[in-house]
Amino acid sequence: MDVYQAIAARRDVRNEFSGEVIDDARLMRVLEAAHRAPSVGNSQPWDFVVVQDPDTLARFADHVAQCRDDFARSLPADRATTFRPINIEGIRTSGTGVVVTYDPTRGGPHILGRHTIDETGRLSVALAIENLWLAATDEGLGVGWVSFYREPYLRDLLAIPDPVTVVAWLCLGPVTELQEIPDLERFGWRSRRPLTDAVHRESFRPATDEFATDRESLPATVPAT
Ligand SMILES: Cc1cc2nc3c(=O)[nH]c(=O)nc-3n(C[C@H](O)[C@H](O)[C@H](O)COP(=O)(O)O)c2cc1C
């Protein structure tokens, strides 16, 4: 797979885990890919906690189920109906959780580049996660990012010390297939925006000025060939 193929094939996985647990060789390869990510001041502020104890997975899954219920209750009726069939995690079925953390003290007090923008530290961790995600796709593995949790609960469950914080729980495991269309799109929750809406030129003027006008007026002004 080249990098564009991996980017196109990557999916957030909840329902397609095969039930087989990832072998250690592939686990270490995807962690190595994560660990090669760029980071502000080369601070490498991430750590990876690999969780495979069925009891810990079950406890976390129960907590996530409660958070899912809280979210469902907060929704208006139409959104609640759309949300109901959507699975938001694969904690037990993946067999492995990789909990990715951020240590703001890594590299000492003088992090080159973070002195003006503190969030570049956590952003670096997000890049490590994307590296892991793409490498996993190449390895025939699925990744599902779970953020339906209360951080204090997870810190306590995994004995994560201050001032380290949790960035993500990633479900990681072999899959039977990867969907072509994201679950949230297939279930009608939210679709992808067109690239032309996201790209601005020279300033943050609404993209409608130059791109949407092109898109919408083309059929009327350009004769079909
Ligand atoms: C920061 C972050 C948090 C996410 N949290 C969840 C989550 O708690 N549960 C879930 O099912 N998906 C979660 N996702 C996955 C997104 O729903 C998914 O990436 C998006 O719908 C696009 O689908 P795709 O990744 O398959 O392209 C999360 C993704 C990101 C980047």
Ligand as a Chemical Component Dictionary entry (heavy atoms), coordinates in Angstrom:
data_LIG
# 
_chem_comp.id                   LIG 
_chem_comp.type                 NON-POLYMER 
_chem_comp.pdbx_formal_charge   0 
_chem_comp.three_letter_code    LIG 
# 
loop_
_chem_comp_atom.comp_id 
_chem_comp_atom.atom_id 
_chem_comp_atom.alt_atom_id 
_chem_comp_atom.type_symbol 
_chem_comp_atom.charge 
_chem_comp_atom.model_Cartn_x 
_chem_comp_atom.model_Cartn_y 
_chem_comp_atom.model_Cartn_z 
_chem_comp_atom.pdbx_ordinal 
LIG C1  C1  C 0 -10.594 12.712 18.227 1  
LIG C2  C2  C 0 -11.518 11.630 17.732 2  
LIG C3  C3  C 0 -12.411 11.048 18.614 3  
LIG C4  C4  C 0 -13.297 10.056 18.178 4  
LIG N1  N1  N 0 -14.137 9.444  19.063 5  
LIG C5  C5  C 0 -14.944 8.455  18.637 6  
LIG C6  C6  C 0 -15.772 7.747  19.542 7  
LIG O1  O1  O 0 -15.783 7.970  20.748 8  
LIG N2  N2  N 0 -16.564 6.775  19.063 9  
LIG C7  C7  C 0 -16.605 6.475  17.729 10 
LIG O2  O2  O 0 -17.352 5.588  17.332 11 
LIG N3  N3  N 0 -15.805 7.111  16.852 12 
LIG C8  C8  C 0 -14.972 8.076  17.276 13 
LIG N4  N4  N 0 -14.152 8.698  16.382 14 
LIG C9  C9  C 0 -14.164 8.283  14.964 15 
LIG C10 C10 C 0 -14.921 9.259  14.069 16 
LIG O3  O3  O 0 -16.297 9.132  14.275 17 
LIG C11 C11 C 0 -14.542 8.959  12.624 18 
LIG O4  O4  O 0 -13.175 9.216  12.463 19 
LIG C12 C12 C 0 -15.339 9.785  11.627 20 
LIG O5  O5  O 0 -16.700 9.455  11.697 21 
LIG C13 C13 C 0 -14.850 9.575  10.192 22 
LIG O6  O6  O 0 -14.832 8.207  9.878  23 
LIG P1  P1  P 0 -13.506 7.482  9.364  24 
LIG O7  O7  O 0 -12.466 7.656  10.437 25 
LIG O8  O8  O 0 -13.882 6.053  9.173  26 
LIG O9  O9  O 0 -13.109 8.170  8.106  27 
LIG C14 C14 C 0 -13.273 9.668  16.806 28 
LIG C15 C15 C 0 -12.340 10.243 15.932 29 
LIG C16 C16 C 0 -11.471 11.209 16.385 30 
LIG C17 C17 C 0 -10.465 11.799 15.418 31 
# 
loop_
_chem_comp_bond.comp_id 
_chem_comp_bond.atom_id_1 
_chem_comp_bond.atom_id_2 
_chem_comp_bond.value_order 
_chem_comp_bond.pdbx_ordinal 
LIG C1  C2  SING 1  
LIG C2  C3  SING 2  
LIG C2  C16 DOUB 3  
LIG C3  C4  DOUB 4  
LIG C4  N1  SING 5  
LIG C4  C14 SING 6  
LIG N1  C5  DOUB 7  
LIG C5  C6  SING 8  
LIG C5  C8  SING 9  
LIG C6  O1  DOUB 10 
LIG C6  N2  SING 11 
LIG N2  C7  SING 12 
LIG C7  O2  DOUB 13 
LIG C7  N3  SING 14 
LIG N3  C8  DOUB 15 
LIG C8  N4  SING 16 
LIG N4  C9  SING 17 
LIG N4  C14 SING 18 
LIG C9  C10 SING 19 
LIG C10 O3  SING 20 
LIG C10 C11 SING 21 
LIG C11 O4  SING 22 
LIG C11 C12 SING 23 
LIG C12 O5  SING 24 
LIG C12 C13 SING 25 
LIG C13 O6  SING 26 
LIG O6  P1  SING 27 
LIG P1  O7  DOUB 28 
LIG P1  O8  SING 29 
LIG P1  O9  SING 30 
LIG C14 C15 DOUB 31 
LIG C15 C16 SING 32 
LIG C16 C17 SING 33 
# 
